[in-house]
Amino acid sequence: MKKALITGITGQDGSYLVELLLSKGYEVHGLIRRASTFNTKRIDHIYRDPHNGEDVLLYLHYGDLANTGNLVDLIYEIKPDEVYHLAAQSHVRVSFDLPEYTGDITGLGTIRILEAIRKSGLNARFYQASSSEMYGNARPPQSETTQFEPQSPYAAAKLYAYWVTRNYRQGYGMFACNGILFNHESPRRGETFVTRKITRALAAIRAGLQDTLYLGNLDAKRDWGYAPDYIAAMWKMLQHDKPSDFVIGTGEAHSVREFLDEAFGYVGLDWHDYVKIDPRYFRPTEVDYLLADSSQAREVIKWEPRIFFKDLVHIMVDADMELLGLDSPGEGQQAIETHHGRWHRWQDQVVSMEG
């Protein structure tokens, strides 16, 4: 049985990844920070208390990316076959307010994990969650060979983590991969990220609980995909015979304004009646246009997205409407069911070709 360690297991990506790994028969270990309150709601439906006598394949461990000794001990104790490093201070706007903290956790936290693996002497395969924000104002589309132009403390910290991952791969022969993931969303997305902020506000407006939604730059364009699709790409990278870096995205870019059009139009509302611009939500340096060229991932690890922009928006609106007990068109769930079948048929073809 393979063992995997996930940092950031309680986040959007971590929760979907643990589901995927458990479905493939892994024993999964997750790193969580000790706090006075629990922040495990995204994985509560999976976790089983080992004291209840149930079979347990998911274990949670307290740890901190700022503590090297703790990480070394944890790696040595677990002896994972794969390490998925997802934890970070991941909000771009917040990184301008907390630049030092962002650099420490998002940047130096990565080298602490890499050092823990190296010092343990294990041949664990390592996945680093890199970000499209590293490209900044680089001309789209962005691929593995595009020059990076980071425009935020977050992007700069992620760029440090990207290069140190490559350095450990080249210098120590570690199986270490960077997944340069473009924006990926879902109903589990954090509430402060713009996509979830929009869909939560829309549901609240329909429920009569909110009158106004305040946003910043509506013209920023992003390549938005569906988080569970991207989790599959992470796993595929670590199953490949050679470590490398891969750009993951849909190849489509849409503005925040278009997201508003699709979300509000889906339930028959005009967002112009509810949205106001607040300058506080603008970044000191903006990133205007991110668009993925994922041709290398399609060719090498046989990965493709199955959910695209319109269906993604509908999935998120449906979920937030349901949370407030509201009826919605339900097209998002239909899209998941339709594309789920197509995805597995395509995967079967890939396995057949590889065999």
Secondary structure, DSSP 8 states (H G I E B T S, - for coil): --EEEEETTTSHHHHHHHHHHHHTT-EEEEEE---SS---TTTTTT---GGGT----EEEEE--TT-HHHHHHHHHHH--SEEEE--S---HHHHHHSHHHHIIIIIIHHHHHHHHHHHHT---EEEEEEEGGGGTT--SSB-TTS-----SHHHHHHHHHHHHHHHHHHHH---EEEEEE--EE-TTS-TTSHHHHHHHHHHHHHTTS-S-EEES-S--EE--EEHHHHHHHHHHHHHSSS--EEEE--S--EEHHHHHHHHHHHTT--GGGTEEE-GGGS-SS---B--B--HHHHHHS-------HHHHHHHHHHHHHHHTT-----HHHHHHHHHHHHHHHHHHHHHHHH-
